[in-house]
Amino acid sequence: MSSPETHWRAALAEGRILLQRATGSGAIFFPPRVMEPGTGHTDFEWIEASGLGTVYSVTMINQKPPAAPYNVVLVDLDEGPRVMSRVEGPGEIAIGLRVVARIEQGEAPMLLFGRA
């Protein structure tokens, strides 16, 4: 049996963003885990996320030149969970910005966001 993290990463490599939903309470949670937070219940299902969300928080990381600065954001997914990632593309990043997820494939697939 694979761990929830392994299952989530395998789906990400296939281009899918999965979240867990408790079958009893209907709570949707992230990151992947073996038990529902707060209850310890192990009865849940995997659902595919829409990939849409709203920036909750943004921090700019300034590196020593010549390295370019980059952002770290918290995004509230439309399904409820909050994820940490980056927003890529031109323009200012602000709290409340609507974003859409994309998966950057590579040695380890990465979940990134762009403007919706």
C-alpha positions as CSV (number, residue, x, y, z in Angstrom):
1,M,0.0,0.0,0.0
2,S,1.4,3.4,-0.9
3,S,1.3,6.4,1.4
4,P,-1.2,9.2,0.8
5,E,1.8,11.5,-0.2
6,T,3.0,8.9,-2.8
7,H,-0.5,8.6,-4.2
8,W,-0.8,12.5,-4.4
9,R,2.6,12.9,-6.1
10,A,1.8,10.1,-8.6
11,A,-1.5,11.9,-9.6
12,L,0.5,15.2,-9.9
13,A,2.9,13.5,-12.3
14,E,-0.2,12.5,-14.3
15,G,-1.4,16.1,-14.4
16,R,-4.1,15.8,-11.8
17,I,-4.5,17.6,-8.5
18,L,-6.1,15.4,-5.9
19,L,-7.6,16.3,-2.5
20,Q,-9.0,14.0,0.2
21,R,-12.6,14.3,1.3
22,A,-13.9,12.6,4.5
23,T,-16.9,10.4,3.6
24,G,-18.6,11.0,7.0
25,S,-18.2,14.8,7.5
26,G,-17.5,15.8,3.9
27,A,-14.5,17.8,5.1
28,I,-11.9,18.3,2.4
29,F,-8.3,18.5,3.5
30,F,-4.7,18.9,2.4
31,P,-1.9,17.9,2.7
32,P,-2.6,14.2,2.1
33,R,-2.7,12.2,5.3
34,V,-3.8,8.8,6.6
35,M,-6.5,10.2,9.0
36,E,-9.0,13.0,8.9
37,P,-7.7,16.0,11.0
38,G,-9.4,16.4,14.3
39,T,-11.3,13.1,14.2
40,G,-8.8,10.4,13.3
41,H,-11.3,8.8,10.9
42,T,-9.7,6.9,8.1
43,D,-12.7,6.7,5.8
44,F,-12.1,9.2,3.0
45,E,-12.0,9.4,-0.8
46,W,-9.8,11.2,-3.3
47,I,-11.4,13.9,-5.4
48,E,-10.0,16.0,-8.2
49,A,-9.5,19.7,-7.5
50,S,-10.7,22.3,-10.0
51,G,-7.3,24.1,-9.7
52,L,-9.0,27.4,-9.1
53,G,-8.2,29.5,-6.0
54,T,-7.6,32.9,-4.4
55,V,-4.3,34.2,-3.1
56,Y,-4.6,34.4,0.7
57,S,-1.0,35.7,1.4
58,V,2.1,36.6,-0.6
59,T,5.7,37.0,0.4
60,M,8.5,38.1,-1.9
61,I,11.9,36.5,-1.4
62,N,14.8,38.7,-2.5
63,Q,17.9,36.8,-3.2
64,K,21.5,38.0,-3.5
65,P,22.1,39.4,-7.1
66,P,22.2,38.2,-9.8
67,A,19.6,35.7,-8.6
68,A,16.0,37.0,-9.3
69,P,13.5,37.4,-6.5
70,Y,10.6,35.0,-6.3
71,N,7.3,34.8,-4.5
72,V,5.8,32.3,-2.0
73,V,2.0,32.3,-1.8
74,L,-0.7,30.7,0.2
75,V,-3.7,29.9,-2.0
76,D,-7.2,29.1,-0.8
77,L,-8.5,26.5,-3.2
78,D,-12.1,26.8,-4.2
79,E,-12.7,23.4,-2.5
80,G,-11.5,24.8,0.8
81,P,-7.9,23.7,1.6
82,R,-5.0,26.2,1.6
83,V,-1.8,25.3,-0.3
84,M,1.6,26.8,-0.4
85,S,3.1,27.5,-3.9
86,R,4.2,30.2,-6.2
87,V,2.4,32.5,-8.7
88,E,4.2,32.8,-12.0
89,G,3.8,35.3,-14.9
90,P,3.8,39.0,-15.3
91,G,2.1,41.5,-13.1
92,E,1.7,42.3,-9.4
93,I,0.6,39.5,-7.1
94,A,-1.9,40.7,-4.4
95,I,-4.1,39.2,-1.8
96,G,-7.4,38.3,-3.4
97,L,-5.9,37.6,-6.8
98,R,-7.8,34.8,-8.6
99,V,-5.4,32.1,-9.8
100,V,-5.5,28.8,-11.7
101,A,-3.2,25.9,-11.0
102,R,-0.8,24.3,-13.4
103,I,1.6,21.4,-12.9
104,E,5.2,21.9,-14.0
105,Q,6.6,18.5,-14.9
106,G,10.1,17.7,-14.1
107,E,12.2,15.4,-11.9
108,A,9.6,16.1,-9.2
109,P,6.3,17.6,-10.5
110,M,5.5,21.0,-8.9
111,L,2.2,22.7,-8.4
112,L,2.3,26.3,-9.5
113,F,-0.3,29.0,-10.1
114,G,-0.9,31.6,-12.8
115,R,-3.5,34.4,-13.1
116,A,-7.0,33.1,-13.7
